[in-house]
Amino acid sequence: MERTCPILDRTATVDETPFCRDAWSIVQCRETGFVFLADPPDYSQLETEFAWEKTAVAERERRDAAEPVVSALSSLSKKAKSVLYPHRNKIATLAIEIMRAQAPSKQLGLLDIGCGAGGLMVEIHHRFAEMGRNVVPFGVEVSRHLAKLTEERVAPLGGRVVCANAIDGSSELDDESIHVVVMSSFLEHECQPLRLLKQLYPVLTSDGAIVLKVPNFACWNRVVRGRKWCGFRFPDHVNYFTPKTLQKLAEEAGYTVSRQNMLDKFPLSDNMYAILTKSQA
């Protein structure tokens, strides 16, 4: 069987995996080892029918019904973390560290792809405002409902939000206008990740970076839980990255994984983080 491998953006031979559900088939590329959804939904379907705010609720209800005890424990764990660490946001922390190191006199451009309700952009903007620096937030969101809500939040900050898929939305940006791109739990939704990263390359400043958070298909929980792993979300999770395949994607697009330490890819965590920077010629 052949499919277009998302991290190569060309046809490759694939094998079916045991992680399929209903009409959705998850396959693995023989050449790269990358795991992905064989026939992802169209962008237009992600605007309304499979919008994140709908699929998230549907998936939570499915898990509550299928595994009530596991679901309850997971919810309790998340609530405990929010109480113990109310201000912890690793994506925001990494983005702020990068932007602090850049020239203090200049206005900073922040791009949040898959910005959702805009909380990440607003947090970063306010934290820099307290330091006397201006961060202009630009968001791209495919859900019409969320894009409208977020536009109302960031417009007073001098920012704006485009309701579009990531590739179309980011095409509106000028070259070297963005200092940091954040994609928090987004790249697993993008059916053309290689094209997106290549398009972002000229948009980033020379010292800019992309900060990523994605589910880690190589984590121990996925190995133990198998088909019941919490990282599976049908049909809006179309990519299932490991540290190795994420690095392969970065290299194909002209980037270097400049940071992904052991804590960033801790095997007991369902998620992993990485910072991509432009490869030096």
N, C-alpha and C positions, 0 to 999 in steps of 0.2 A: 504494500500500500504506500502511496506517496501523498504528501501534503507539503504546503509551504511552511518551512521551519521559521518561526518568528525571529529568531536571533541570527539567522542567515539571510532571511528575506528571499529565499529561493526554494525550489522544490527539492525535497529530500525523502529518502525512504524512512518510513516510520513503522513502529509496531504498536498494537493496541496494548493498553495496560489494564489491570484489574480494577481501576478506579472510576469506571464509567457509571453513569446514573441516568436512567430514563433514556431520552433520545441523545444525550450528550456523551460523546466519546473522548476520552483522554488518551493521547498517544505519546510515544517517546521517539525522538529522532535518533536513528542509529549513528549518525555522524557526530553529533554533539552531545548526545545523552539528554537533551533538553526535553522536558515534559510539558505538554500544552493541550489545549482543547482543539480537537480536530476541525470543528466547524463552528467558530464563534458567531454570536449574533452580530447583526449590522449595527453601525454607530447609531442609526436612527432608532433602533430598538432600545438602546441604552438611555435615550433621552426621556422616554416615558415608560414603555412596557417593562424594561429591565433596569430602570433607574435604581441607583444604590439605595435610596431611602425605602424603596419597595422590597427589593430583594433581601436587604438586611433584616427587615421585619419577618418576611416569609421564612428565611432560614432559621431565625431564632425560634419561631413557632414550631418549625419542623423538628428542631433539636429538642425543644421542650417536650414534645410528644414522644419522640423516639427514645430519648435518654433523659428522663426527668431528673434523676439524681446527679448525673454528670453535669447537666445543664445548670442545675441549682448551685453546685459546688463552683463551677466556673464563674457564675454571676457573683457569688459571694467573694471569690478571690479578687475579681476586678474591683468590687466595692471597697474591699479592704485596702487594696493598693491605692485607690483614689483618696482614701482617708489618711493613710500613712504618708503618701507622697503626693499631696494635692497639686504641686506645681511642677512635677516631673514631666518633661516632654523632651525626649532625647532628640527628636528631629529639630525642634526649636533650638536646643542647646548647641547642636552641631552647626546649624546654620549661623547662629549668632557668633560662634567662635571664628568661623570663616570670615564673616563680614567685619568683625572687629579688627581683623588683621589687615584689612584693606584701607586705602588712603582715607584719613579722617575728615578731609575737607569735602569730599565729594558726596553727592546724593547717591544712594544705593538703590538698585533695582532688584526687587524680589519677585520671582515667578513661582506661583503655587499651582501645579497642574493637578487637576482633580481636587479643587480647593474645598469642595463640600460647603459647609456653612461658614467657612472663612475664619474660624477661630485661630488657626495657626498663623495666618497672615497678620491678623489683628494683634496677637500676642507679640510677634517679632517687631511690628511697627511701634507698639507702645514701649517695649523695652529699650529700643534705640532712641525713642523720643526722650526718655528719661536721661539719656546720655547726651542729649543735645544734637542728635544726628537724625537725619530724615531718611526713612525707608519708604519707597513708593511701592505699594503692593499691586501686583497684576495677577489676576486669577483666571484660570480656564476650567470650566465645569460643564459637563455634557448634560446634566440634569437641568431641565428648564426651571423647575421649582427652586432648587438650591441656588442656581445662578442668580435668579432674581433676588432672593433673600440676601445673598452675599454682596451683590452689587450695592444694595442699600446700606450695608455695613461699612464697606470700604470706600465708597464715594466721598464721605466727609474727610477721609484720610488722604485724599488725592489719588486714590487708586481706582481701578475698574476691573470688571469681570466680563469675560466673553463667554457666552453660551455656545459651545462648540466642542467637537472632539479635540483631543490634544494637538493633533497635527495641524488642523485648520486654525485652531485658536492661537497657537504659538507662531503661526506664519505671519501674524500681524506685527510682530516685534521687530525693532531695528537691530542691526548688527551691533554687537558689543554693548547692549543696553541693559543686560541682566548680570548681576554679580553672583547671585545664588538662585538655583532652581531647587525647589523642594517637591518631592513626590512621596507623600506619606500614604502608604497602602494604596498606591495607584498603579504602579507598573504591572502588577498582576492582572489589571483590567484592560491593558492596551494590547490590541491584537497586532499592532505593527511597532513594536518597541525599537527595532533597529532604525527604522525610518524616523521615528521621533527623536532619538538621540542624535542622529546625524543632522536633523533640522535644527536642533538646539545648539549645535557646535558653534556656528557663527554668531549666534545670539549672545553667548556667554562672553564676558570680558576675558582677557588673557589669564588673569588670576582668579577667575570665577570657578564655581564648582556646582555639582549636582549632588544633593543629599537624598538618599533613598531609604525607604523602609518597605520591605516586601515579606510575605510569608516564606519561611525556609523549608523547602521540600525535603531537605536532608536532616531535619531535626529529629531527635529521638522519639518525640511524641508521635510524629507521622509514621515512623517505623513501627512503633508499638500499636498505635490505633488503627493503622491501615486505612480502609475505606471510611472509617468514622472520624478521621482527623478533622479538626476544626478549620483547617486551611482550605478545605474543599468548599467552594461556593459555586453552584451552577445556576445560570451559565455565565455569570459576570466575572469570575476568576478564570481567565483564559491562559495564564502563564503560571508555571510552578518552578520557581528558580531555586537553585542550590548556589552556594558560594562559587563553585566552579563554573556553572553556566552563566551566572551573572558576570563573572570576569570575562568569559568568552564574548558575551554581548558587548561589554564595554570596549574590548579590544577591536571588535568588528566595526564599532562606530567611531574609533579614533580617540578613545579615552584610556586613562589609567585608573585602576582602583587604588587611589592614594591612601585610603584608610578602610580597613575591615579587619580589626583585631579580633582576638578570641571572644571578647565580650560582645562585639558587634555581631558575631555569628555563633553565640553560645548555644550548644546543641540541646540544652534543656528548654530553650525558648522557641516558640512557634514562629517568631519573626527574626529577621536579620536586617542590619543596617550597612550602608556603604557610602563612601564619598568618592565621586568620580571627578577627575580633573583632565584637562586637555593633555594628550600625550605630547611630549616634546619631540619635535622633528629631528 
